[in-house]
Amino acid sequence: MLIEIRPYFVIGDVAANAGAGAVIGALLGLIIGPDWNMAVAMIFGMLFGMVLSLPLALLVSGLFGAMEVIVPVMTTCMVSGMIVSMAATGDAFAVGQGALLGLQIGIAVMVATYIANAVIRRRASNWTS
């Protein structure tokens, strides 16, 4: 996966991931409560994120590139679904808190994706040359 370095695509990728994380976090903040079992909530949150990730990614993939958006957005939705769900079982969780946590996770996943891409591309150039 070749990640763009042009500002339009970088800003778009970060916005897509942050937005997807915020949407998943807000929705799970509404659904999950302290009365849920943490393991059940984590599995539910991951599945919920997986199901909603494709429609969310398809909304922006035409603007910023399908492979560059879909893979990180799907990862963001799964990770934010798991973390927000587990956090919501510990205490009463407001929708805004879930959205903020999901947004932060989206940015973190995008940074991790860029770092992983740089490391993999550097190692691949050693193997293929």
N, C-alpha and C positions, 0 to 999 in steps of 0.2 A: 504494500500500500504506500503510495507516494503522497506525502502530505504537502500541501501547498504552503508557500511562504509569502505569497502576495497578501497584502493587508485585507483586501476584500474577503478572501477565503478564510484567513485566520480569524478575523472578527466574526464572520458568519459561523465558523465551526464552534467557536467559544460560545456565541449567542445560542446556537442550536442546542449545545450540550447543557448550558446553564438553564435555558428555558425548559428543556425536557426534564431535567432534574427537579426544577421548581414545580412543574405540573404534577409529576409523580409524587413528590413530597407533600404538596398541598392536598392532593386527593387521598393519600394514605393518612395524612393528619386528620382528615374527616372520618375515615373508615375505622382505623385502628385505635383502640383505647386501652387503658390500663388493665381492663379485665381480660385481655387476650393473653394466651400463653406465648412466651417470647419465641419459642421454636416454631410454633404454628404461624405466628405473625411474620417471622422472617421468611418462611417458605411462601406464604401468601403474598408478601410484598415483592419477592423476587418474581413469582409468576405473574403478578399484576403488572410489574414493570416490563416483563418480557412481552406480555400481550399488547400493552399500549405503546411499546417502543417503536414498532414498525409504522403504525399510522403517524406518530409524531415525527419520525425520521423522514417519511415520505413527503411530509409537508414542506420540508426545506431541502430535500435532496436535489431537486431540480435547479435550485439556485446555487448550491455550493458543491455539488458533485455527490453522486450516490455512495460510492465506496468511502469517501472521506468523511461523510456524515453518518451513514447508517451504522457502521461498526462502533464508533465511539458513543453514539447516542444509545444504541442497544446496551452497551456496557454501562453507561451512566444510569439508564433506567433500572437495570437489574441491581446495581450496587446501591443506588439511592433507595430503591424499593426495600432492600434488605435492611439498610441502616436506619432509615426513617421508621420502618415498622418496629424494629427492635427498640429504638429510642422512645417510640410512642407507648410501648407497653410499660415502661418504667414510671411514667408520670403523665398527667393530662397534657396533651400536646395540642397547641393551637395550629390552625391552618397556616398562619404566617411563619411559625417556627418550622413546620415541615417544608414549606416552600424555600425558606432560607437555607435550611440544611441540604435540601436537594440541589439548590443552586450552587452551593459550595462544593458538593460532591461532583456536580457536572464540570465545574472548572478544574477540580483536582484530577478527574478522569481524563480531561483533555490534555492537561499538562503531562500526565503519565503516558498518554498515547504519543505525544510529540517526543518525549524522552525515549520511549521504547523504539519508536521509528528511527530516531537518530542512531541509537546503539545498534539496532539490527542492520540498518543500511551500512554502517561503518564495518561491521563484521562481515556482511555479505560481500562487500567490495574486496575484502581480503581473500575470501573463498573463491571468487569468480575471476580474479585477475591472475 
